[in-house]
Amino acid sequence: MSTDPTGKGLLLKADAVADTFRDELVQALKSLPKPPKLVGILATSAAPSRFYAEFTKKQCISLGFDFVLKEIGAALSPENAEGYGVEEAIMEANEDDSVDGIMVGGFGSWVPRVDYMLGIL
């Protein structure tokens, strides 16, 4: 076994890197007249998707965003289909002048037209 350290990787702690960006983002958001409003659309009953959506909401709020988690489809009621209502929720958020951004894909909203809908906005 070789003791030559050449070519070995370097371990970086993510917190040190992330803290710099987080601090910069928080300061930038504080300089705005109002916090940017983000709408997350959750349209599935999948537990991992709900966890991710709630985590995203918590993180966005802690950074200084105004975050609204809109639950539709199976996330709202087990009688609804997975992904039901995504197109309408995207269009509604897009027409709301108070909304600065829409988050869909990471919350398990697998609807064939979502990419198309987001592409035309």
C-alpha positions in Angstrom: 0.0 0.0 0.0 1.4 3.4 -1.0 1.7 6.3 1.5 2.0 8.9 -1.3 -0.7 11.5 -0.8 -0.6 12.6 -4.5 -4.0 12.4 -6.1 -6.0 12.1 -3.0 -9.2 14.2 -2.7 -9.8 17.0 -0.4 -12.8 17.0 2.0 -14.7 20.2 2.0 -17.5 20.9 4.5 -20.5 22.1 2.7 -21.6 24.4 5.5 -18.6 26.7 5.1 -19.3 27.1 1.4 -23.1 27.4 1.7 -22.9 30.0 4.6 -21.2 32.5 2.3 -23.9 32.2 -0.3 -26.7 32.1 2.3 -25.4 35.3 4.0 -25.1 37.1 0.6 -28.6 36.0 -0.4 -30.1 37.1 3.0 -28.5 40.5 2.7 -29.7 41.0 -0.9 -33.2 40.1 0.1 -33.2 42.5 3.0 -32.3 45.3 0.6 -35.5 44.8 -1.4 -38.7 46.8 -0.7 -40.6 43.5 -0.1 -39.6 39.9 0.1 -39.9 38.0 -3.2 -43.0 35.7 -3.2 -42.5 32.1 -4.3 -45.3 29.6 -4.8 -44.6 25.9 -4.5 -47.1 23.6 -6.0 -47.5 20.2 -4.4 -49.8 17.8 -6.3 -48.9 14.4 -5.0 -49.5 12.3 -1.9 -46.0 10.9 -1.9 -44.4 11.4 1.5 -40.9 12.2 0.2 -42.4 15.0 -2.0 -44.3 16.5 0.9 -41.2 16.4 3.0 -39.2 18.1 0.3 -41.9 20.7 -0.2 -42.1 21.5 3.6 -38.3 21.6 3.8 -38.1 24.0 0.9 -40.8 26.2 2.5 -38.9 26.3 5.8 -35.6 27.1 4.1 -37.1 29.8 1.8 -38.8 31.5 4.8 -35.6 31.4 6.8 -33.7 33.1 4.0 -36.3 35.9 3.8 -38.6 34.8 1.0 -42.4 34.9 1.2 -43.2 31.2 0.4 -46.7 29.8 -0.2 -47.1 26.1 -0.5 -50.2 25.4 -2.7 -51.5 21.9 -2.2 -53.6 20.5 -5.0 -54.5 17.1 -6.5 -53.7 14.1 -4.3 -51.8 16.3 -1.9 -55.1 18.0 -1.0 -57.4 14.9 -1.0 -56.9 11.2 -1.6 -59.9 11.3 -3.9 -58.0 13.5 -6.4 -55.5 12.1 -8.9 -51.8 12.6 -8.6 -50.9 15.8 -10.4 -54.5 16.9 -10.7 -54.8 20.7 -11.1 -51.1 21.5 -11.8 -51.8 23.4 -15.0 -54.5 25.5 -13.4 -52.3 26.2 -10.4 -49.4 27.3 -12.6 -51.6 29.6 -14.6 -53.2 31.1 -11.4 -49.8 31.8 -9.9 -48.5 33.2 -13.2 -51.5 35.6 -13.4 -51.0 36.8 -9.8 -48.8 40.0 -9.9 -47.7 39.4 -6.3 -45.9 36.1 -7.3 -42.3 36.4 -8.3 -41.5 32.7 -8.8 -43.1 29.3 -9.2 -41.6 26.0 -8.1 -43.2 22.8 -9.4 -40.9 20.0 -10.5 -39.2 19.1 -7.2 -42.5 18.5 -5.5 -43.6 15.5 -7.4 -45.9 17.1 -9.8 -45.4 14.8 -12.7 -47.8 15.9 -15.4 -46.8 15.7 -19.1 -47.6 19.3 -19.8 -45.8 20.9 -16.9 -42.5 21.4 -18.9 -44.6 23.0 -21.7 -46.5 25.2 -19.3 -43.4 26.5 -17.5 -41.7 27.0 -20.9 -44.4 29.4 -22.2 -44.6 31.5 -19.0 
